[in-house]
Amino acid sequence: MLNEILAPSFKVTSVTQINLSSLKRLGVEGILLDFDNTLVKWNESSLSKAIIRWVKAAKAAGFKLCIVSNAITRRLEEVALRLGIPFVPQALKPSTLGIRKALKSLDLEAEKTVMVGDQLFTDVLAGKCCGLHTVLVCPEELKEQWWMKGVRCLERFVVNQFEVEAA
């Protein structure tokens, strides 16, 4: 049961490691992306060249993309505009409201969509509850609020209970 609601479909250390051809073979048409610690470092807005290239490649391959974030900052809007993709702020993950809004606006079916994010108890859980494929991003370098250290420790413990392949 825990496996059904928390085990990510795939695990990577960066969004850029997600193989777009593999997603196509799975029948994926849409990619929903978390913001902080997934596309950009927490509380920052600079995009790496690798992330920009990956997003361009995903768009060129025909994927529909959308940022789905709990954030409500100007940074989110600026990054989405720079990448040329829509965004859903205040997604309230692990609630499914933001994901459902993104699916509707992009005209995507859940089973043909993947949720990519860095948090097991928000991004992966919300994605799984909506019936999406999920990719857990485990950044090698994390910068975030002090209280997230405890959450990350629990996440690592839970993730280590599952066998998850790279995307």
C-alpha positions as CSV (number, residue, x, y, z in Angstrom):
1,M,0.0,0.0,0.0
2,L,2.8,2.5,0.9
3,N,4.4,1.6,-2.3
4,E,1.3,2.6,-4.3
5,I,1.1,6.1,-2.9
6,L,4.7,7.1,-2.2
7,A,7.1,5.1,-4.4
8,P,8.2,7.4,-7.3
9,S,8.3,5.8,-10.7
10,F,11.8,7.1,-11.2
11,K,14.6,8.9,-9.3
12,V,17.2,11.3,-10.6
13,T,19.6,13.9,-9.2
14,S,18.7,16.5,-11.8
15,V,15.8,17.2,-14.1
16,T,18.4,17.1,-16.9
17,Q,18.9,13.4,-16.3
18,I,15.3,12.6,-17.3
19,N,15.4,10.8,-20.6
20,L,12.8,12.3,-22.9
21,S,12.9,9.3,-25.3
22,S,12.1,7.0,-22.4
23,L,9.1,9.2,-21.4
24,K,7.8,9.1,-25.0
25,R,8.1,5.2,-25.0
26,L,5.9,5.3,-21.8
27,G,3.3,7.3,-23.7
28,V,3.9,10.5,-21.7
29,E,2.7,13.7,-23.4
30,G,3.0,16.1,-20.5
31,I,5.5,17.1,-17.9
32,L,4.6,18.9,-14.7
33,L,7.6,20.4,-13.0
34,D,8.0,21.6,-9.4
35,F,9.9,24.8,-8.9
36,D,12.3,25.1,-5.9
37,N,15.0,22.5,-5.8
38,T,13.8,21.1,-9.1
39,L,14.2,23.8,-11.7
40,V,16.0,26.3,-9.6
41,K,17.8,26.2,-6.2
42,W,15.5,27.2,-3.3
43,N,14.9,30.9,-3.0
44,E,16.8,31.6,-6.2
45,S,15.7,32.4,-9.8
46,S,18.7,31.7,-11.9
47,L,18.3,28.8,-14.4
48,S,21.2,26.7,-15.4
49,K,22.0,26.4,-19.1
50,A,21.5,22.6,-18.8
51,I,17.9,23.1,-17.5
52,I,17.2,25.6,-20.3
53,R,18.5,23.2,-22.9
54,W,16.5,20.3,-21.4
55,V,13.2,22.4,-21.4
56,K,13.8,23.4,-25.0
57,A,14.5,19.8,-26.0
58,A,11.3,18.7,-24.2
59,K,9.2,21.3,-26.0
60,A,10.9,20.4,-29.3
61,A,10.0,16.8,-28.7
62,G,6.3,17.8,-28.4
63,F,5.9,17.5,-24.6
64,K,3.4,20.0,-23.0
65,L,5.1,21.5,-19.9
66,C,3.8,23.4,-16.9
67,I,5.4,24.4,-13.6
68,V,3.2,23.3,-10.6
69,S,4.4,24.9,-7.4
70,N,3.3,25.7,-3.9
71,A,5.2,29.0,-4.3
72,I,3.4,32.3,-4.9
73,T,6.5,34.4,-5.7
74,R,7.5,36.7,-8.5
75,R,10.4,34.4,-9.0
76,L,8.1,31.6,-10.2
77,E,6.4,33.9,-12.8
78,E,9.8,35.2,-14.0
79,V,11.2,31.7,-14.5
80,A,8.0,30.4,-16.2
81,L,8.2,33.4,-18.6
82,R,11.9,32.8,-19.3
83,L,11.2,29.2,-20.1
84,G,8.0,30.0,-22.1
85,I,5.8,27.6,-20.2
86,P,2.7,28.1,-18.1
87,F,2.6,27.8,-14.3
88,V,0.2,27.0,-11.5
89,P,1.1,28.9,-8.3
90,Q,-0.3,28.0,-4.9
91,A,-0.8,24.4,-6.0
92,L,-1.3,23.3,-2.3
93,K,0.5,20.0,-2.9
94,P,0.0,17.3,-1.7
95,S,-3.5,18.4,-2.5
96,T,-4.3,17.4,-6.1
97,L,-5.9,20.8,-6.9
98,G,-2.9,22.4,-8.7
99,I,-2.1,19.2,-10.6
100,R,-5.7,18.9,-11.8
101,K,-5.7,22.6,-12.8
102,A,-2.5,22.0,-14.9
103,L,-3.9,18.9,-16.5
104,K,-7.1,20.7,-17.5
105,S,-5.3,23.8,-18.8
106,L,-2.9,21.6,-20.9
107,D,-5.7,19.2,-22.0
108,L,-3.7,16.2,-20.7
109,E,-4.8,12.8,-19.3
110,A,-3.2,11.8,-16.0
111,E,-1.9,8.5,-17.2
112,K,0.0,10.4,-20.0
113,T,1.6,12.9,-17.7
114,V,4.6,12.8,-15.3
115,M,5.0,15.0,-12.1
116,V,8.7,15.9,-11.5
117,G,9.6,17.2,-8.1
118,D,12.1,17.1,-5.2
119,Q,9.7,16.2,-2.3
120,L,8.2,12.8,-1.7
121,F,5.4,14.0,0.6
122,T,4.2,16.8,-1.7
123,D,5.2,16.3,-5.4
124,V,5.3,12.5,-5.6
125,L,2.3,12.0,-3.3
126,A,0.2,14.5,-5.2
127,G,1.2,13.1,-8.5
128,K,0.5,9.5,-7.4
129,C,-2.9,10.5,-6.0
130,C,-3.8,11.9,-9.5
131,G,-2.6,8.8,-11.3
132,L,0.5,10.4,-12.8
133,H,3.9,8.8,-13.4
134,T,6.3,10.5,-10.9
135,V,10.0,11.4,-10.9
136,L,11.7,12.3,-7.6
137,V,14.6,14.7,-8.0
138,C,17.2,14.2,-5.3
139,P,19.5,17.2,-5.8
140,E,23.1,16.6,-4.6
141,E,23.3,20.1,-3.2
142,L,20.3,21.3,-1.2
143,K,19.6,24.8,0.2
144,E,16.3,25.3,1.9
145,Q,14.5,26.2,5.1
146,W,16.1,24.8,8.3
147,W,13.0,22.8,9.2
148,M,13.1,20.8,6.0
149,K,16.2,18.8,7.3
150,G,13.8,16.6,9.4
151,V,11.5,16.1,6.5
152,R,14.4,15.2,4.2
153,C,15.6,12.6,6.7
154,L,12.2,10.9,6.8
155,E,12.0,11.1,3.0
156,R,15.3,9.4,2.6
157,F,14.3,6.6,4.9
158,V,11.0,6.0,3.0
159,V,12.6,6.2,-0.4
160,N,15.3,3.7,0.6
161,Q,12.4,1.2,1.2
162,F,11.6,1.1,-2.5
163,E,13.6,0.0,-5.5
164,V,13.4,2.9,-7.9
165,E,15.1,3.1,-11.3
166,A,16.6,6.1,-13.0
167,A,14.4,8.0,-15.5
